[in-house]
Amino acid sequence: METPRSEQFDDIYFAVENGLEESRYVFLEQNHLPAAFVGKSRFTICETGFGTGLNFLCAWSLFEEHAVSDQQLTYVSFEKYPLSASDISKYLNHWSSEFGGRLERLIDVYPMRIGGWHKIRVSPQVTLLLIFDDVNRALPQLDEPVDCWFLDGHAPAKNPDMWSESLFHEMGRLSLDGASVATFTAAGFVRRGLEAAGFEVSKVKGYGHKRDMIVGVFKGSTLSRHLVSFPRKVAVIGGGIAGTSLSYILGQRGVDVDLFDPQGLGKGASGNERGLFNPRFTALKGNESDFYSPAFQHSRRIFEDISKDHDIGYEACGSLHLVIDEAKRKRMNGFLEHWGWHDQHAYFMDQDKVREMSGIRINHDALFLPDAGLVSPLKIVKVLGRTANLIEEKVLSVIADGSGWIVNGRSYDAVVFSCAVHVIGFEELNWLPVSNVRGQVSLIEVPELFQNLSRNLCYGGYCSKPYQEGNSGDSLERMVVGSTFQPWLQDASVREDDHADVLEKLSHVVESFNPNDAKIIGARVGFRCASKDRVPIIGRVPQANNLYVSVAHGSHGLTCAVMGAEILAAQMTGEVQAVPRNVLSYVDPKRFLPA
């Protein structure tokens, strides 16, 4: 068995001969687990270095061996330099039998190595929030009360930046009264930092040949876990990708959902035959990266899981983002430098490689995202919506009823508006600055030039790889080319000028393509809902109890609507948030109200 070692810190993750026993001794026994689980409906462990996931697997196994059926474990862990899933499997496979299938489950759900917060329900009772970021940057954005700390992450001498005053301060901010801490080190500055943060600290016998280690208990905290009234029945207004995603996410948590849409599912902008899913790029790390990066990972995981049992037109074929000008190159370079994506998930290629990969003569370099792809919005919406009770009625009234609401005469614990621009037709949200943006896509028969194209092309417009729709015996291979962006136009009819526009854009990047040779076999017009600041609107409706909104996902609805559903589900149920605090503020509807 190979000894796992960090290249960044020139330090081992654990000793192969006794790593499992050391993890159990240091972090489980010295935090008094499983005894500390008793009487806690929800128990939160926070770890400062995920590494191979060994501590997590030990805690997960112990919890499920001892927990009662209604208990929940939330495990929050930070990792600035994530290992690959294959490396984790290689390093831990020796102990696979100790974890009863949990190692295989972890490998199956392990996220792409892209910066951000990745929330994963690894089992009905256990949620992993895996944060690929510097703990000193990300921990201040966490608002999850903590019962137990695993202070790990390489020795202070090897990784001094992690063991900071800021870390100890944040531990004090988040600790519940009686929260425990254990760490393998006995360094004096660690003891002093924990004491300054409010922990009563002592030394105990270290594991094996190690003389000492530190343990502690937090005293005097006034922090309490905010318990919410779990909603049993929720009304979701709007049958597009935002509403059906929420129905699906709430359904996984046992919530009964009525989904209102007078036209049925996927009749608005979510009704396209195919759509590309990509993150929205920015040059700097900030609110956008903290939202769109994990949103991309999360939606991709949902699509991949659902595609195992349903035809949703899902293909993780990759997308070539062509560098059509220096502004795009600068933005893409900034993305690669600051967003924290491993180079297996995003990398540049020169035009020769682009031509080789695409099979087309393209005179541009490209940023390649191998995990981006193609899915049918219409099909995914119909599958996501199956978990809800569809009510094909126009919502005429939403009336407050104590802490709940009455919608069209039916009672609900909570109501969610996910009805795009129609949201301003309701008194509670008529102040939101949202508007329609018209978009037309063209379906074309695959030209001979594109027969071997196996990736999507993105260039300001976009062109999908060829795909088939319908029964294989009579289906016609086609491509979707799009899309217009027309906030000034409300015409729902297909326009010939728009066909010409999107095909002309394609000819600018594929010079041998003649738009006049394209055989158009279909088209669709949709109206994307956009906010004034071009940022989604997700969160609690201000000055209203149990009223929520998820709209304005714009042209990235396939990427961010699922994350919007996760945000709302956490707000409704009180579980750990899927995004940092700054993202909650970034998408919060109250940003449009006077300060």
N, C-alpha and C positions, 0 to 999 in steps of 0.2 A: 504494500500500500504506500503510495507516494505521500510525503509530508506536504501539506498545503502551506504555501508561503506567499505573503504579500510582496509584490514587486515594488510597490510604492514605499513600503516601510521596512523592507528587508527583515521581516519578522514572520514567524509561523502563526497560523490560525489556531492550531492545537497540535499536541503531540500525538502521533498515530497510535502509540502503545497504550495511552490512557486518556485520550481526549474526551471520550464519552463520559467516563467516570468523573473526570475533573469538572466538566460542565455541570453534571448533576450535583456534585458536592458544592461547588462555588455558588451557583446561581439558584438551584432549587432548594437544597437543604438549608443554606444560610439565609434564604428568604422565607423559610418555614413553609414551603410548599410541599404537600397540598393542603396543610392545615389552614393556611390563610384564605383558601377558596371558600371555606365554610361560611354560609350565611350571606354571601355576596351574590346578588342576582347578576351583576356584571363585574368582572375583574379585569383590570387593565395593567399589563406589563409594558414597560418602556425600556428599550435596549438601545445602547449608543453605538453598536457596531454589528450589523447582521452577519457579515462574513460568509461563512458556508451555510448558515442557517441551522447549525447544530443546536444552539441554545433554544431556538424556536421549536425545533422538532421535539426536544426534550420536554419543553413546557407544554406544547400541544398534546403530546402523548399523556403526560401526567394529568392534565386537566380533564381530558375525556375519560380517563380511567376512574376519576374520582368525582366528577361533577354530576349534579342531578340534571334532569332533562330540561329545566327552564333556565339554567345558568348559561351565561355567555362570557367567552374570553375574547378580549381585544388585545392584540399584540402589536405594538408600534415599534418599528425598528428603523434605524438610520444607517445608510451605507453610501459613502462618497465614491467608492471605487468598487462597484458591484462585480462579482464573479459571473461567469456564464453559467447557464443551467447545466451544461455538459460538465463543467469543472465541479460544480456542486455534487452532481451525481457521482462523478469519479471519486471525489474525496470522501463521500459519506456512504457509498454503496456497501462498504465493508460492514456497516451497522444497519443495513436496510431492514433486517428481520426484527431489530429492536423497536422499529417505529410502526409496524403493522400496516404498511401501505402508505403511510403519510409522506415518506420521502418521494415516492412516485407521484403522489398528488401534488406536492410542492413543485416538483420539476414540471409537471403538466401546466400549472397555473403561473409559474414564475414569469414575471413581466420582461418585456424587452429592456435592454440596458439603456434606457433613455431617462434623462433627469426628470424628477418630479415625484409626486405622491401616487402610489399605486395601491388601491384598496381592493382586497381580494377576500371573498368568503371561501375559505378553504374547506369548511364543513358547516353544517347547520348551526353549530354552536361556537365556531371559532372564526374570527375575522383578523386577517393580517393587513396592517397598514405599513407597507414597505416604502420608505422614503429614500430615493436615490439623490442625496444632496448632502452638503456639509451640515453636520448636526448643529453647529453654532449659527448657521443661517436659517435653518428650518425649524428648530425647536421653538423659537419665539413665536412662530406662526401656529403652533399647536394649542388647542384648548381642551384637551382630553384629560380629565382628572386621573391621576396615576396611583395605583395601589402598590406597585412593586417596580424597582429599578434593577436592571441588569447593566451595570456600568462596565462595559467591555469596549474593545476597539484598539488593541495593540498597546504595548507598554508606554507609559508616559515619556520615557526616554526616546522611543521610536516615533511617537505620534504626539508631540507636545501641544500642537495647535488644538487638538480636540479637548484636552483636559484644561479648560479655561474657566475663569471666574464667571463668564457668561453662562457656561453649561451648568455650573452649580447653582447660580441664581435662578435659572429657568427650572431646574429640578425642584427648588423650593417653591416656586410659583405654582407648579402643577401637582405637587404632592398632596394627597389626602392625609388627614390626621392618622398617624400610625403607619404610613407608607414605609416600606422597608427598602433598603439598598444593600447590594453586595457587589464587591469587586475583587478581583484577584490581586490587585496591587495593595501595598501597604505604605505608599509614598506619603511623606508628611504633608506636602502641599495639598494632596487629595483629601486627607483627613481634615485639614484646616478649612478647605473650601466647602466641604460638606457641612462642617459645624457652623460655618458662617451662614450657610443657607437654611439652617434650622434642624439639622439632623443630630441626634445623639449618636456618637460614633464610638466604636470599640474595635479592638483587634481580636481576631480569633485565629486558631491554627489554620494555616494554609493547606492546600492539597499536596499530598505526597511529601516531597522534599522541601516545599516552600514553607518557611517558618511562620509567616504571618499573612493575613489578608484583612480587609476592612469590611465591616458590616455596620448598618445604622438603621435608626428608626426616626421618622419625622414627627416632631412634636409641636402642638400648638396651632395646627392649621385650621383656618376657618373655612377652607374650601369644602364644598360638598358637591356630590354628583347630582346634576339637575335631572330629575326624573320627569319625563313627559307622559301624558296620557296617550297610550298607544292607540292610534286610530284603527278602528275595526272596519269602517266603511268610508270610502272616499269617492267623491265625484271628480272626474277628470273631464274637462271641456275641451274637445279638440282631438280629432282622430288622425293626426299626422305623426311624424317621427318623434316629436317631443312628448305628446300625450301617450302614445303607445309604449314608448320607452319607460315612462313612469309607471304605466300599468304593469309592465313586465317586472320592473324592479320591486314595486310594492307587492306584487303577487308572490315573489320569492320570499317575502317576509310575512306571508299569511294575511295580507290586507285584502279585503273584498273591494273591488273597484267597479264602478259604473262609468263607462266611457261614452260621453255624449258627442255625437256628430250627426247632423241631419242628413249628410250626404254619404255617410259610411266612412270606411277607412281609406286613407291615401288618396283622397280626391283633390287635395290642394297641391302645394309645391312638393309634397312627399310622394307624389304619384308617378314619378318618372320611371321609365323602364330600366335604366341603369344610371348610376351615379358614381363618381370617383370619391374615395375617402382619402384625404390628405390633411396633415396639420396646417395651420396658418402660421407662416414664418414671420419672425421679426429678427432684427440684428442683435438685440440685447436680451439679457435675462431679466425677467420681471413678471408683471401680471400675466402677460400673454403667454410666455413660456410656461409659467406655473399652471396655467389653465389648459392650453391646447396640447401640450406635450402628453400629460397623463390622459387627457380626453381621447386623443388618438389611440393610445395603447388600450384604453378601456373599451372603446367602441369596437376596435379590431377584435378583442377577445370575445366580446358578445357575438359578433358576426361569425367568428370562427366556431364558437360553441354551437350556435344555432344551426350552422350549415352542416353539421354532422348528421342531423336528423331531418332537415328541411332544405328544399331547393330555394335559395334566396339569391342566386346569381353571384355568389361570393367567389372572388378570385384574388388571392394575395399575389398579384402579378408584378407589383412594383410600378413606380412612376418615375419617369425621367422629367425633371424640372429643368427646362432648357434655359441657359443663360443668354437671354436675348439682348441685354444691355448691361452697362456697368453698374447701374443702380441695383439690379437683381443680383449681380455677382457680389456686391458689397453686402447685401442683406443675407445672402446664403453663406458667405464667409463668416458673418457675425453669428448666424445660427449655429454653424459648426463649432465656432470658438466658445460660445457662451451657454448653449442650451444643455450641454452635458449628455449628448447622444454618443454612444459607442460607435466606432467606425464600421461596425458590421451592419448598422441600421441606417447610416447616411454617409455618403462619400461622393466626392467629385470624380468625374471622368472627362477626359478630353474628347473632342469631336470624333476622333478615330474610334475610340471605344464606344461612343454613342452610336455611330454608324454600325459597328459590329454588333452591338446589342439589339438595336432596333431593326437592322436589315434595310435601313433607308438612308439615303445620303442626306444628312443633316449637318449644316455648317455651324453648329453651336456646341459648346461644352454643356455639361449638365450636372446637376446634383441628383444623385440616384437614391431613392428611398425604396429598398426592396420589400418592405412590409406594407407599403401603401397598396391600394388596389381598387377593386370594382365590386359593386353590390347592386342589387335591385331595390331601390327605396320602396317601391310598391309592395314587393314580396316581403321585405323585412318588416314593414309596418303591419301587414296582415298577420304575420307570425307573432310579433310582439303583442298585438292586440288580442290574441286568442285567450289570454289569461283574464281578460276583463269581460264584463257583461255589456255588450254594445247596445246603446239606446239611440236609435236614429231619430232624434228629436232636436229641434232648435231650442236652446235654453232661453226661456222667456223671463225667468225670475231666479235670482239668487238672494235669499232672505236670511238674515241672521236669526239664529234660534238658540239663545243661551251661548254656550261655547261652540256650538255647531252651526249648520246651515241647512236650509231647505232649498232644493233645486227642483223646479217643476213639480213641486208637491212632495218630493221624496227627501227624507232626512239623511244627513251625512255628518260625520265627525270633522271632515275637512273637505275643502274644494280647491282644485287646481285649474287655473286658466292656462291652456296651452293651445289657444285658438288663433295664433298669429295676430294679424292686424285687427281682427274682430274683437280683440280684448278691449279696445277703447270704446266698444259699445256698451260696456258694463260700468255702472257708476263708480264702482270701487277702483277702477283702473283707467278712467277716461282721461287722466292726466299724463299717461305714458306717451313719450314722443316716438311713436313707431309709424312706419309707412311701408307701402309695398314697393318692391323693386321687381319689375318685369324681367323675365328671362325666357328665351326661346332656345331649345336644343333641336338639332337636326339629326335624324337617323338616315344613314346612307348605306347603300350596298357597298361591300368592301371592295375598293379598287385593287387592281392587280398589284399596284405599288405597295399596298399595305398588307398583303396576304400573310407575310411572315412576321408582322409586328406582334410582339409578345408583351409589350409594356405600354402603359398609358403615357401620353405625351402632354405636358403642361407648359404653357408659354404665354400666359395672359388669357388665352382661351385654353381649350383642352380637347383632346381626341382620345377616345378609349381604344384599347386593343380590340380586335375583332371578337365577337361573341355570337352565340346562337340563342335564339329565343323561340319558345314553342317546342312542339314535338320534334325530335331529331329527324324524323322522316320527311317532314314538310317545312322545317324551319329554314329561314334564310339568314345566312351569316351577315351581320351588320356591325356598324360602328356608330357611336354617339359622338357628335361634334358640338361643342358649345362654348360658352353660352353668352347670349347677349346680356347686357347690364343696363336696364332702362328705367331708372326711377321716375322719369317724367311721363311714362307711357302706361296707360291703363287698358290697352287693347288686348283682349283675350284671344283674338283670332291669330292664326298662323300667318306670318308675313313673309313674302318672297324676298324682300330686302334683307331680312334677318338671316335667311338661308345663305344669301350671298355674302353677308358680313362674316359669319363664322367660318365659312369655307375659304374666304379670302385670307383670313388670319392664319389658317392652317397652311395655305400656300406660301406665306411669308417665311415659315420655318422649314417647310418641305418644298424646296423650289421646283422640284420636278412634278409636283402635284398641280394639275390644272383643275380649278374649281368647276369649270364648265363640263368636265368629264364625270363629275360626281352624280350618281343616280340617287335622288332623294326618295326614300321609301316611307318616311313618316316624320313627324315633328310633335313637339309638345310645348305649350306655353304654361308657365307657372309664375306665381307671384311670391317671392321670398319676403318674409317680414324682416325688416331691419330697424334698429334703433338709431337715434340721432348720433350716437358716438360709435356706431358700428360694433358694439359689444353686446353679447347676449344679455337678456334680462331674466334672472333666475333668483328666486328667493321668496321670503315672506312678504306679503302685501303689508305695507306700513299701516299702523293704526287699525289693524283687523286681526282677530284671533282665528287661527287655523285656516287662513286663506293664503294661497300661494300662486306663483306665476312662473311660467317657463316659455318664453317667446323670444323672437328676434335672433334666431340662430343663423339667419342669413344663408350665404352660400356654403357654409361649413356645417350644416345641420347634421349630416351623417357622422361628423366627428364629435360635435359638442352636445347634441341633444341627450345622448345617453349619460354623459357626465352630469348634465343638468338634472336628470332624473335621480342620479346618485346623491347629488347635493340636497334635493328636496326630500328624498327618502330619509336621509340622516337628520334633517331638521324636524321631520314629522315624528320619527321614532326615538330620537335622542341618541342614536348610535354615533360612533366616531365619524367625523367628517372625512370626505374623500379628497378635499382640497385644503390648502392653507388659508389662514384668516384673510390674507391680502386678496385672495381670489374671491372669497365670499363678498368682500367689499367691492371688488371690481365688477361683479355681475349683479349686485344688489339693486333692486328697483328703486330703493329710496335715494340713490345717487341723483335722481332727477328732481327731488324735492328741495325746496330752499333749506339751507343749513340752519 
